[in-house]
Amino acid sequence: MATDDAKAVIDRLRDRYGSLMFHQSGGCCDGSSPMCFEEGDFRLGTSDVYLGDIHGCPFYMARDQFEYWKHMQLTIDVKQGRGASFSLEIPLGVRFVVRSRLFSDEEYERLPPVERVNA
């Protein structure tokens, strides 16, 4: 999911850069925040999982991060202020952030399995 504000930023970035992708690694800088790249500019590894699409952009997460987040519904939002990452939105003076809530037991039971990346 994405908020309307996040969708507006994604649209702006897509107009400028073309196809986009998101990745959340939990690494250095703002790595635990979702980062936006031109599709194909971030090399995915075999430990990354595909979670679905965010406003038409594939969203991947490092498997160890997924283990922390797998019980939560994630919503991508934006926040004013520059982050310390290489994400495309940083020059706009905003950064993507994750808002989360726990899935109910019923929601969790209905989730499809995630797909591992075959890099």
N, C-alpha and C positions, 0 to 999 in steps of 0.2 A: 504494500500500500504506500501511497505517497499523499502528502497534503497538497492542497491547491497551490500553496506557495512553492513547494518543491517542484511541482509539475511546471509552474511558470519558469523556474530557473532551468529545468531540464529542457523545456521548449527553446529557451533562449540559447542554451549551449548547443542543442541539436541544430538550430538554424546556422550557427557559426561553424560547428565541427563535423556535422553529419551524424552517423550512427554512433551511439554511446554505449558504454557498459559500466556497471558498478562492481566494486570489489571491496570487501571488508576483511582485513587480515589480522588485526590485533597486533601488528608490528610497531615499528618506531614511528616517530612523529605523531600524526593523528591516525595511525593505522587502525585503531579500534573504531574509528568513524568510517562511514561509507565513503569511498572515493570514486569519483567519476573520471573515466578516461574515454578517449576515442576508442571505438570498438577495435580490438586487436592490438592496441598500444600497451596493454598490460599482459604479460605472459602468465597464463594460468598454469598451475601445477596439478599433479595427480591427487594432491590432498585437498584441492578446492572442490566445493560442491555448488551446484546450480540450484538456487532457491526458487527461481521464477523470474518474471519480468516486473520491473517498476516503470510504469508509464511508457511501456514499449522498449525498455532497455533491459538486457539480461543482468541479473544480480547474482554474484558469486560470493562465497564466503569461505575462508580457510576452515578446514574441518575442525580444528581445535576451538575456534571461535563458535562454530555452529554448535558444538557440544554445550557451550554456555547458553546459547540463545534458542535452542531447539524447542523449548517449552513456551516461547513467547511469540506473540504477533508483533512483527516489526513494521513500523511506519516511518518512512523517510520524510524528514522535514528539513527546513533550512533555518539558520540562525545568523543574525548579523555578526560580523567580526571575521577576521581572517584566521583560518586554521594554519597549522604548520605541516601541510601535506602538499602533494603534487597534483591534487584534484583540480579539475578544470574550472570549478566555480570560484576558486580562491581569489583571482583578480577582480571578481565582481564585488568583493567585500562581504561575502557570505560563505557559509560552509554547511555542508550536509551533516545532519545528525540523525540518530536513531531514537525514536520514541518507542517504548515497548509496554506490553501488558501480558500477563500470563494467559495462555489459552485455558478455556474451561476443559474439563475432562472430555466432554462431548466433542468439542472442536479438535482437541488433540487426537482423538480416535479417528477422525475423518481426514487427517492430513495425509497427503500422498508422500511416498518416500522421496528423499532428495536424490539427485543424480550426481555421481562423481564425475569429475572432468577427466577425460582421457587425453591428456596432453602428450 
